[in-house]
Amino acid sequence: VVSWNSCISACEKGRRWDSALGLLWEMMHEHLTPNVVSWSGAISACEKGRQWEGAFALLQEMLHESLTPDVVS
């Protein structure tokens, strides 16, 4: 999960929100459980890519997964 989070973070910094989302979904497909850092990185990537609808949808999904958002989220 830490390696995947690093990749999501790199996508965020590179303003590749679409790649960050792809990695998040791929994590779940590989039966890994994204943590708060995973979700927050994807949310931040959407924010930096001006994809507010995507960021909001991710926040809702994060809550649906019973994760408590942190300050970054």
Secondary structure, 3 states (H helix, E strand, C coil): CHHHHHHHHHHHHCCCHHHHHHHHHHHHHCCCCCCHHHHHHHHHHHHHCCCHHHHHHHHHHHHHCCCCCCCCC
